[in-house]
């Protein structure tokens, strides 16, 4: 005589028993909640620090050379130094040295007070890292 085993899947587990699938779901949810923040940042570089920028001399005579100095940036970083007058916007591309500093020389042929900005490109956007003002007399 051949007997078949029948398992009733519609019956409820005994009172106090926990279904294995339910426990697995709880364990997976806990693991995901615990690991998600570290997984989200894996492989992404940490943001580079903001630096500082200064202009010397300031104020400067119209047409005279001035120096833009930056420090406190990540080493070997490509930066854009930008300022705008009423007639043009100027962009100068600089790289920081091993100590996170840069220096560049330029001149402006228009009187006024201008904002000098240092930007860092990253992916599809640029981030303002530092700024100061420059007065041309």
TAWOSUL-V377991 format. One record per pair of residues at least 4 apart in sequence whose C-alpha atoms are under 8 Angstrom apart, sorted by the first residue. I is the first residue (numbers start at 1). J is the second residue. Records with the same first field share a line. If there is no record, write none. Layout:
BEGIN
I: J, J
END
This chain:
BEGIN
13: 17, 18, 19
18: 22, 23
19: 23
20: 24
21: 25
22: 26
23: 27
24: 28
25: 29
26: 30
27: 31
28: 32
29: 33
30: 34
31: 35
32: 36
33: 37
35: 39
36: 40
37: 41
38: 42
48: 73, 74
49: 72, 73, 74, 129
50: 72, 73, 129, 130
51: 70, 71, 72, 73, 129, 130
52: 70, 71, 72, 73, 129, 130, 131
53: 68, 69, 70, 71, 118, 130, 131, 132
54: 68, 69, 70, 132
55: 66, 67, 68, 69, 132, 133, 134
56: 60, 66, 67, 68, 69
57: 66, 67
58: 66, 134, 135, 136
59: 134, 135, 136, 137
60: 64, 65, 66, 134, 135, 136, 137
61: 136, 137
62: 107, 108, 109, 110, 111, 136, 137
63: 107, 108, 109, 110
64: 107, 108
65: 105, 106, 107, 108
66: 105, 106, 107
67: 103, 104, 105, 106
68: 103, 104, 105
69: 101, 102, 103, 104
70: 101, 102, 103
71: 99, 100, 101, 102
72: 99, 100, 101
73: 77, 96, 99, 100, 101
74: 96, 99, 100
75: 96, 97, 98, 99, 100, 101
76: 95, 96, 97, 98, 100
77: 95, 96, 97, 100, 120
78: 93, 94, 95, 96, 120, 121
79: 93, 94, 95, 96, 118, 119, 120, 121
80: 91, 92, 93, 94, 118, 119, 120
81: 91, 92, 93, 94, 116, 117, 118, 119
82: 89, 90, 91, 92, 116, 117, 118, 119
83: 89, 90, 91, 114, 115, 116, 117
84: 88, 89, 90, 114, 115, 116
85: 89, 110, 114
94: 102, 103, 104
95: 102
96: 100, 101, 102
97: 101, 102
108: 136
110: 136
111: 135, 136, 137
112: 135, 136, 137
113: 133, 134, 135, 136
114: 133, 134, 135, 136
115: 131, 132, 133, 134
116: 131, 132, 133, 134
117: 128, 129, 130, 131, 132
118: 128, 129, 130, 131
119: 126, 127, 128, 129, 130
120: 126, 127, 128, 129
121: 125, 126, 127
122: 126, 127
END
